[in-house]
């Protein structure tokens, strides 16, 4: 490791920004400029170059020579986790942030985070993120993370906001530096997927965590033909095994903390869902199939009697087939299953109707395939009507599921907090339910973007929500959009994660 030049003598900055650099020369200047151009000025930038083989180190040296609050450390190639830990150890700021060197921070990002951190005394302050694509901003790939970022709040333990576990990123946050050092918090050396164990453990230790709903961080999706980031290669065997290693670390680090077992279980269910994102890769790749099945069976053995019913019938059935070693049946199901699921009503309950339901050759518990709440693929918005006074929609959802659940719709603010709730108008036909939102009496913020969200609650206290994306509407909808009136436009918006309303 080369010794960095010292910063000028005097009081240290309030915020240290650690940038993890490895072979990102095409993006590096844009990243550094976004940091040095922050509205929040009391910063230092520490770039840790992990033995890049492109021009990254030269660019870091260029910025170091030009900016007195920027320094560069060049070290042997040991991975991003080691670089991040080193940067935190060198940070002089009262707070520290971690940034990937192909990403951007919005101009107001650290001002918003630091204002909230100082106002609340938080150990961790979290902000909204979006993916930066060639077509613009998108939150389509985020499943449940946006609900963590949906409103301004501060809380004293994860028990007060269990949804927090959905955000396991390190880069849309500022951490109080003394808090990380006090608890010995850092990333596992040599681990690619080192962020989630680190961040989730930090949440658990935090005595005050705060959230701002504004956009602070842009996570770049690299274009074709360029080296791809870690999270864009989840189906490669070594990559998947690293992910599984990370998942096992998360489980084991709470083993001797009985008071954390509910937190651990919630993380484990989320990690199962994330692991199943790679399941389709086993259909065409025997080598990946062997790795995936063995690693998942090992994980399910580790989890024991973990309750994963909240994942819905598709994923529950996939997990049951993996646990039983029914690989051919799993490949068949993955190969033929479409986005739309058929429902069989048996003895007053709903089940996923597919070839394995009540199949005598592959006896499986029927309950594995039971539908007790709205699940993607088993409901759809049949139509939407927009006129000058209201926005109305028709939900297709089986009566038996509707009897068990309260279902509501919301237009939720993407750029800030708050939103508008639809009024339920009741059943209009078999499996069809009508909702409407009055537009005239709303104080629309000019230029604001609202995402269409479906919420549900169950009698046992369960709850969930979905942003309404392409899989939840008829295929002929998108060519009809946008629909416009005096208040704004109804459109399909990647930034909103699906259907949205852009106010005039």
C-alpha positions as CSV (number, residue, x, y, z in Angstrom):
1,X,0.0,0.0,0.0
2,X,1.4,3.4,-0.9
3,X,1.4,6.0,1.8
4,X,-1.1,8.8,1.0
5,X,-0.1,12.4,1.4
6,X,-1.5,13.9,4.6
7,X,-4.5,16.2,4.5
8,X,-3.8,19.8,5.6
9,X,-3.5,20.3,9.3
10,X,-6.6,21.6,11.2
11,X,-10.0,20.4,12.0
12,X,-11.2,17.3,10.1
13,X,-14.2,17.2,7.9
14,X,-17.6,16.2,9.2
15,X,-18.1,13.6,6.4
16,X,-15.5,11.2,4.9
17,X,-16.5,9.6,1.6
18,X,-14.7,6.4,0.8
19,X,-14.7,5.4,-2.9
20,X,-14.0,1.7,-3.8
21,X,-12.1,1.8,-7.1
22,X,-11.3,-1.1,-9.3
23,X,-11.1,-0.9,-13.2
24,X,-13.9,1.8,-13.6
25,X,-11.9,4.4,-15.6
26,X,-14.8,5.1,-18.0
27,X,-17.0,6.3,-15.1
28,X,-14.5,7.5,-12.5
29,X,-14.4,11.2,-13.4
30,X,-18.2,11.4,-13.4
31,X,-18.3,9.7,-10.0
32,X,-15.6,12.0,-8.4
33,X,-17.3,15.1,-9.9
34,X,-20.6,14.1,-8.3
35,X,-18.8,13.9,-4.9
36,X,-16.7,17.0,-5.2
37,X,-19.8,19.0,-6.4
38,X,-22.0,18.1,-3.5
39,X,-24.1,20.9,-1.9
40,X,-22.7,19.6,1.4
41,X,-19.1,20.9,1.4
42,X,-17.6,19.7,4.7
43,X,-16.2,16.5,3.2
44,X,-13.0,14.6,2.4
45,X,-12.8,12.0,-0.4
46,X,-10.7,8.9,0.1
47,X,-10.3,6.8,-3.1
48,X,-9.0,3.3,-2.4
49,X,-7.6,1.8,-5.7
50,X,-7.5,-2.0,-5.5
51,X,-4.7,-2.5,-8.0
52,X,-6.7,-1.5,-11.0
53,X,-5.3,-2.6,-14.4
54,X,-6.8,0.3,-16.4
55,X,-6.4,4.0,-16.0
56,X,-8.2,4.2,-12.7
57,X,-5.2,4.9,-10.6
58,X,-3.9,7.6,-12.9
59,X,-7.3,9.4,-12.7
60,X,-7.3,9.1,-8.9
61,X,-3.8,10.7,-8.9
62,X,-5.1,13.5,-11.2
63,X,-7.9,14.4,-8.8
64,X,-5.6,14.1,-5.8
65,X,-3.3,16.7,-7.3
66,X,-6.1,19.1,-8.1
67,X,-8.2,18.9,-4.9
68,X,-6.9,19.4,-1.4
69,X,-9.7,17.4,0.2
70,X,-9.1,14.3,-2.0
71,X,-6.5,11.6,-1.5
72,X,-5.8,8.3,-3.1
73,X,-4.5,5.1,-1.6
74,X,-3.2,2.4,-3.9
75,X,-3.1,-1.2,-2.5
76,X,-2.7,-4.8,-3.6
77,X,-5.7,-6.5,-5.1
78,X,-7.7,-7.8,-2.1
79,X,-11.3,-7.1,-3.0
80,X,-13.8,-4.4,-2.3
81,X,-14.5,-5.5,1.3
82,X,-10.9,-4.9,2.3
83,X,-10.9,-1.6,0.5
84,X,-14.0,-0.5,2.3
85,X,-12.7,-1.5,5.7
86,X,-9.4,0.3,5.0
87,X,-11.2,3.5,4.0
88,X,-13.3,3.5,7.2
89,X,-10.2,3.1,9.3
90,X,-8.6,6.1,7.6
91,X,-11.7,8.3,7.8
92,X,-11.3,11.5,9.8
93,X,-14.9,12.5,9.6
94,X,-17.5,12.1,12.3
95,X,-19.5,10.4,9.6
96,X,-18.4,8.1,6.8
97,X,-20.0,7.0,3.5
98,X,-19.1,4.3,1.1
99,X,-19.4,4.7,-2.7
100,X,-18.9,2.4,-5.7
101,X,-16.7,4.1,-8.2
102,X,-19.0,3.7,-11.2
103,X,-22.0,5.2,-9.4
104,X,-23.1,8.8,-8.7
105,X,-24.5,10.7,-5.7
106,X,-27.2,13.3,-6.4
107,X,-26.1,16.9,-5.9
108,X,-28.2,17.2,-2.7
109,X,-27.6,13.6,-1.6
110,X,-25.1,14.1,1.3
111,X,-26.7,17.4,2.4
112,X,-30.0,15.6,2.9
113,X,-28.4,12.6,4.6
114,X,-26.3,14.7,6.9
115,X,-29.1,17.1,7.8
116,X,-31.1,14.1,8.9
117,X,-28.2,12.5,10.7
118,X,-27.4,15.6,12.7
119,X,-31.0,16.4,13.4
120,X,-31.7,12.9,14.8
121,X,-28.3,11.8,16.2
122,X,-28.6,8.7,14.0
123,X,-25.9,6.0,13.9
124,X,-27.1,5.2,10.3
125,X,-29.0,7.5,7.9
126,X,-30.6,6.0,4.8
127,X,-31.8,7.6,1.5
128,X,-33.6,6.6,-1.7
129,X,-31.6,5.0,-4.5
130,X,-32.4,4.5,-8.2
131,X,-30.7,2.5,-10.9
132,X,-29.0,4.6,-13.6
133,X,-29.5,3.0,-17.0
134,X,-28.8,4.1,-20.6
135,X,-32.5,5.1,-20.8
136,X,-32.6,7.0,-17.5
137,X,-33.5,6.3,-13.9
138,X,-35.3,3.1,-13.0
139,X,-36.5,1.3,-9.8
140,X,-37.9,-1.7,-11.7
141,X,-35.2,-4.0,-10.3
142,X,-35.9,-3.0,-6.7
143,X,-38.5,-5.2,-5.2
144,X,-39.2,-4.1,-1.6
145,X,-36.4,-1.6,-1.0
146,X,-38.6,1.4,-2.1
147,X,-40.9,0.8,0.9
148,X,-37.9,1.3,3.2
149,X,-37.3,4.7,1.6
150,X,-40.9,5.8,1.3
151,X,-41.2,8.2,4.3
152,X,-39.0,10.4,6.6
153,X,-38.6,8.7,9.9
154,X,-36.3,7.8,12.7
155,X,-36.5,4.8,15.0
156,X,-34.5,3.2,17.8
157,X,-34.4,-0.5,16.9
158,X,-35.1,-2.8,14.0
159,X,-38.2,-4.1,15.9
160,X,-39.8,-0.7,15.2
161,X,-39.3,-1.0,11.4
162,X,-38.8,-4.7,10.3
163,X,-39.0,-3.8,6.6
164,X,-35.6,-2.2,7.0
165,X,-33.9,-5.5,6.2
166,X,-34.9,-5.2,2.6
167,X,-32.2,-2.5,2.1
168,X,-28.9,-4.2,2.5
169,X,-26.8,-1.7,0.4
170,X,-23.9,0.2,1.9
171,X,-23.8,3.0,-0.6
172,X,-27.1,5.0,0.0
173,X,-26.1,5.8,3.6
174,X,-24.0,7.7,6.0
175,X,-22.7,6.0,9.1
176,X,-21.5,7.5,12.3
177,X,-17.8,6.6,12.2
178,X,-17.4,6.1,16.0
179,X,-20.5,3.7,15.9
180,X,-18.8,1.5,13.3
181,X,-15.6,1.4,15.2
182,X,-17.2,0.8,18.6
183,X,-19.0,-2.3,17.3
184,X,-16.2,-3.5,15.1
185,X,-18.4,-3.4,12.1
186,X,-16.9,-4.0,8.7
187,X,-17.1,-6.2,5.6
188,X,-15.9,-9.8,5.4
189,X,-12.5,-9.8,3.6
190,X,-12.6,-11.8,0.3
191,X,-16.3,-11.8,0.1
192,X,-17.9,-10.3,-3.0
193,X,-21.4,-10.0,-1.5
194,X,-20.1,-8.5,1.7
195,X,-22.5,-5.6,2.0
196,X,-25.6,-7.3,3.3
197,X,-24.1,-9.0,6.4
198,X,-22.3,-5.8,7.2
199,X,-25.3,-3.5,6.8
200,X,-27.8,-5.8,8.5
201,X,-25.5,-6.2,11.5
202,X,-25.1,-2.4,11.6
203,X,-28.9,-2.0,11.7
204,X,-29.1,-4.5,14.5
205,X,-26.5,-2.6,16.6
206,X,-27.8,0.9,15.8
207,X,-29.6,2.7,18.6
208,X,-31.0,5.3,16.1
209,X,-31.6,4.8,12.4
210,X,-33.1,7.5,10.2
211,X,-34.5,7.5,6.7
212,X,-35.0,10.3,4.1
213,X,-37.3,9.7,1.2
214,X,-35.5,11.9,-1.3
215,X,-33.2,10.4,-4.0
216,X,-29.6,10.4,-2.9
217,X,-27.8,7.7,-4.9
218,X,-27.7,6.4,-8.5
219,X,-26.5,2.8,-8.9
220,X,-25.2,2.4,-12.5
221,X,-26.2,-0.5,-14.7
222,X,-23.2,-1.0,-17.0
223,X,-23.8,-1.2,-20.7
224,X,-23.2,-4.3,-22.9
225,X,-19.6,-4.8,-24.0
226,X,-18.2,-3.5,-20.7
227,X,-17.1,-5.5,-17.7
228,X,-20.2,-6.2,-15.7
229,X,-20.6,-5.6,-12.0
230,X,-20.9,-8.3,-9.4
231,X,-24.7,-8.0,-9.1
232,X,-25.2,-8.5,-12.8
233,X,-23.5,-12.0,-12.8
234,X,-25.6,-13.8,-10.1
235,X,-25.9,-17.0,-12.2
236,X,-22.2,-17.7,-12.6
237,X,-21.3,-20.6,-10.3
238,X,-18.6,-19.0,-8.3
239,X,-20.7,-15.8,-8.0
240,X,-23.7,-17.8,-6.7
241,X,-21.5,-19.7,-4.2
242,X,-20.2,-16.4,-2.9
243,X,-23.7,-15.2,-2.4
244,X,-24.5,-18.3,-0.5
245,X,-21.5,-17.8,1.7
246,X,-22.8,-14.3,2.5
247,X,-26.2,-15.7,3.3
248,X,-24.7,-18.3,5.7
249,X,-22.7,-15.6,7.5
250,X,-25.9,-13.7,8.0
251,X,-27.6,-16.6,9.6
252,X,-24.6,-17.6,11.9
253,X,-23.8,-14.1,13.2
254,X,-27.1,-14.0,15.1
255,X,-27.1,-17.6,16.3
256,X,-26.1,-16.8,19.9
257,X,-28.5,-13.8,20.1
258,X,-32.0,-15.1,20.8
259,X,-33.4,-11.6,20.9
260,X,-32.3,-11.2,17.2
261,X,-33.9,-14.4,15.9
262,X,-37.0,-12.7,14.4
263,X,-34.6,-10.2,12.6
264,X,-32.5,-13.2,11.5
265,X,-35.6,-15.1,10.2
266,X,-36.8,-12.0,8.2
267,X,-33.4,-11.7,6.6
268,X,-33.3,-15.4,5.8
269,X,-36.7,-15.3,4.0
270,X,-35.5,-12.3,2.0
271,X,-32.3,-14.2,1.1
272,X,-34.2,-17.2,-0.1
273,X,-36.3,-15.0,-2.4
274,X,-33.1,-13.4,-3.7
275,X,-31.4,-16.8,-4.3
276,X,-34.5,-18.0,-6.3
277,X,-33.9,-15.1,-8.7
278,X,-31.2,-17.3,-10.2
279,X,-33.4,-20.5,-10.4
280,X,-34.2,-20.2,-14.1
281,X,-30.5,-20.6,-14.9
282,X,-30.7,-24.3,-14.0
283,X,-32.9,-25.1,-16.9
284,X,-30.3,-24.6,-19.6
285,X,-27.1,-25.1,-17.6
286,X,-26.4,-28.5,-16.0
287,X,-23.2,-27.2,-14.4
288,X,-25.1,-24.3,-12.7
289,X,-27.9,-26.7,-11.9
290,X,-25.6,-28.9,-9.8
291,X,-24.1,-26.0,-8.0
292,X,-27.5,-24.3,-7.4
293,X,-29.3,-27.4,-6.0
294,X,-26.5,-28.5,-3.7
295,X,-26.0,-25.0,-2.3
296,X,-29.8,-24.4,-1.8
297,X,-30.2,-27.8,-0.1
298,X,-27.4,-27.0,2.2
299,X,-29.0,-23.6,3.0
300,X,-32.5,-25.1,3.6
301,X,-30.9,-27.7,6.0
302,X,-29.2,-24.8,7.8
303,X,-32.5,-22.9,8.1
304,X,-34.4,-25.9,9.5
305,X,-38.1,-25.1,10.1
306,X,-37.9,-21.5,8.9
307,X,-41.4,-20.3,7.9
308,X,-41.2,-19.0,4.3
309,X,-44.9,-19.0,3.5
310,X,-44.8,-15.2,2.9
311,X,-42.9,-15.9,-0.3
312,X,-46.1,-17.2,-2.0
313,X,-47.0,-20.5,-3.6
314,X,-44.6,-20.3,-6.6
315,X,-41.5,-19.9,-4.4
316,X,-42.8,-22.2,-1.7
317,X,-43.2,-24.9,-4.3
318,X,-39.8,-24.3,-5.8
319,X,-38.2,-24.6,-2.3
320,X,-40.1,-27.8,-1.5
321,X,-38.9,-29.4,-4.7
322,X,-35.4,-28.3,-4.0
323,X,-35.5,-29.7,-0.5
324,X,-36.8,-33.0,-1.8
325,X,-34.3,-33.2,-4.6
326,X,-37.1,-33.3,-7.3
327,X,-34.8,-31.5,-9.8
328,X,-36.6,-32.8,-13.0
329,X,-39.9,-31.5,-11.7
330,X,-38.4,-28.2,-10.8
331,X,-36.8,-27.8,-14.2
332,X,-40.1,-28.7,-15.9
333,X,-42.0,-26.2,-13.8
334,X,-39.5,-23.4,-14.4
335,X,-39.4,-24.2,-18.1
336,X,-43.2,-24.1,-18.7
337,X,-44.4,-21.6,-16.1
338,X,-45.6,-18.2,-17.5
339,X,-46.2,-15.0,-15.6
340,X,-49.9,-15.8,-15.3
341,X,-50.9,-18.4,-12.8
342,X,-54.1,-20.5,-12.9
343,X,-56.2,-21.0,-9.7
344,X,-58.0,-24.1,-8.6
345,X,-60.6,-23.8,-5.9
346,X,-60.7,-26.9,-3.6
347,X,-62.9,-27.1,-0.5
348,X,-63.2,-23.3,-0.4
349,X,-59.5,-22.5,-0.7
350,X,-57.4,-21.4,-3.6
351,X,-54.4,-23.3,-5.0
352,X,-51.9,-22.8,-7.7
353,X,-53.1,-25.0,-10.5
354,X,-50.2,-26.6,-12.3
355,X,-49.1,-30.2,-13.1
356,X,-47.8,-30.9,-9.6
357,X,-51.0,-30.1,-7.8
358,X,-52.3,-33.5,-6.3
359,X,-49.9,-35.4,-8.6
360,X,-49.7,-39.0,-7.3
361,X,-46.3,-39.5,-8.8
362,X,-44.7,-36.6,-7.0
363,X,-46.7,-36.4,-3.7
364,X,-46.3,-32.9,-2.3
365,X,-48.3,-31.1,0.5
366,X,-51.2,-29.3,-1.1
367,X,-50.6,-26.5,1.4
368,X,-47.3,-25.7,-0.3
369,X,-49.4,-24.4,-3.3
370,X,-52.1,-22.6,-1.4
371,X,-53.0,-18.9,-2.1
372,X,-53.9,-17.0,1.0
373,X,-53.0,-13.5,-0.2
374,X,-52.5,-11.6,-3.5
375,X,-49.4,-13.0,-5.2
376,X,-47.8,-11.8,-8.4
377,X,-49.1,-13.8,-11.3
378,X,-52.4,-14.5,-9.7
379,X,-54.0,-11.1,-9.9
380,X,-54.2,-8.5,-12.6
381,X,-55.5,-5.0,-13.3
382,X,-58.0,-5.5,-16.1
383,X,-58.5,-1.8,-17.1
384,X,-57.8,1.7,-16.0
385,X,-59.9,4.8,-16.8
386,X,-58.7,8.3,-16.6
387,X,-60.9,11.4,-17.1
388,X,-60.6,14.9,-15.8
389,X,-62.1,14.1,-12.4
390,X,-60.9,10.6,-11.4
391,X,-58.6,7.7,-12.0
392,X,-60.5,4.3,-11.8
393,X,-59.2,0.7,-12.1
394,X,-60.6,-2.8,-12.0
395,X,-58.8,-5.6,-10.1
396,X,-59.1,-9.2,-11.1
397,X,-58.6,-11.3,-7.9
398,X,-60.3,-14.5,-6.8
399,X,-63.2,-14.0,-4.3
400,X,-61.7,-16.5,-1.8
401,X,-58.5,-14.5,-1.6
402,X,-60.4,-11.2,-1.4
403,X,-62.5,-12.6,1.5
404,X,-59.4,-13.2,3.5
405,X,-57.6,-9.9,2.8
406,X,-58.1,-6.2,2.8
407,X,-56.8,-4.8,-0.6
408,X,-56.1,-1.1,-1.1
409,X,-54.5,1.0,-3.9
410,X,-52.3,4.1,-3.5
411,X,-50.6,6.6,-5.7
412,X,-47.4,7.0,-3.7
413,X,-44.9,9.8,-4.2
414,X,-41.6,8.8,-5.8
415,X,-39.8,12.0,-5.3
416,X,-40.8,12.6,-1.7
417,X,-43.2,11.2,0.9
418,X,-47.0,10.9,1.0
419,X,-49.6,9.8,-1.5
420,X,-53.3,9.4,-2.3
421,X,-55.5,6.4,-1.5
422,X,-58.2,5.0,-3.8
423,X,-61.7,4.5,-2.6
424,X,-62.9,0.8,-2.9
425,X,-66.2,0.7,-4.9
426,X,-66.9,-3.0,-4.3
427,X,-67.4,-6.1,-6.5
428,X,-68.6,-5.4,-10.0
429,X,-68.4,-9.0,-11.5
430,X,-67.0,-12.4,-10.8
431,X,-63.5,-12.0,-9.4
432,X,-63.6,-8.2,-10.3
433,X,-63.3,-5.3,-8.0
434,X,-63.5,-1.6,-8.7
435,X,-61.4,1.3,-7.1
436,X,-61.4,5.0,-7.9
437,X,-59.3,8.0,-6.9
438,X,-60.8,11.6,-7.1
439,X,-58.3,13.9,-8.7
440,X,-60.0,17.3,-8.3
441,X,-59.4,17.7,-4.6
442,X,-55.7,16.8,-4.5
443,X,-52.9,19.3,-4.1
444,X,-50.7,18.0,-6.8
445,X,-47.0,19.0,-6.6
446,X,-46.0,20.2,-10.1
447,X,-43.6,17.7,-11.7
448,X,-44.1,15.1,-9.0
449,X,-44.1,11.4,-9.9
450,X,-46.4,9.0,-8.2
451,X,-46.2,5.2,-8.4
452,X,-49.3,2.9,-8.4
453,X,-49.1,0.5,-5.4
454,X,-51.4,-2.3,-4.3
455,X,-51.4,-3.0,-0.5
456,X,-52.9,-6.0,1.3
457,X,-53.3,-7.1,4.9
458,X,-54.4,-10.5,6.2
459,X,-56.3,-11.6,9.3
460,X,-53.2,-12.9,11.0
461,X,-51.4,-9.5,10.8
462,X,-49.5,-10.2,7.6
463,X,-49.1,-7.4,5.1
464,X,-47.5,-6.8,1.7
465,X,-47.5,-4.5,-1.2
466,X,-46.7,-4.5,-4.9
467,X,-45.8,-1.8,-7.4
468,X,-48.0,-2.4,-10.4
469,X,-45.6,-3.4,-13.2
470,X,-45.9,-5.0,-16.7
471,X,-46.6,-8.5,-15.3
472,X,-49.7,-7.2,-13.6
473,X,-51.5,-5.5,-16.5
474,X,-52.8,-6.7,-19.9
475,X,-50.2,-6.8,-22.7
476,X,-52.2,-4.3,-24.8
477,X,-52.0,-1.6,-22.1
478,X,-48.6,-0.1,-22.8
479,X,-49.3,1.0,-26.4
480,X,-52.3,3.0,-25.0
481,X,-50.1,5.0,-22.6
482,X,-49.7,7.7,-21.7
483,X,-53.2,8.9,-20.9
484,X,-53.5,12.6,-20.0
485,X,-55.8,15.0,-18.4
486,X,-55.7,18.4,-16.8
487,X,-53.9,17.1,-13.7
488,X,-51.1,15.0,-15.3
489,X,-50.3,11.8,-17.3
490,X,-50.8,8.2,-16.5
491,X,-47.8,6.3,-17.9
492,X,-45.5,3.3,-17.5
493,X,-42.5,4.7,-15.7
494,X,-39.3,2.8,-15.0
495,X,-38.4,5.4,-12.4
496,X,-41.7,4.6,-10.6
497,X,-41.1,0.9,-11.0
498,X,-44.2,0.4,-13.1
499,X,-47.5,2.3,-13.6
500,X,-47.2,5.9,-12.5
501,X,-48.9,9.3,-12.6
502,X,-46.8,12.4,-13.5
503,X,-48.4,15.6,-12.2
504,X,-48.5,18.6,-14.4
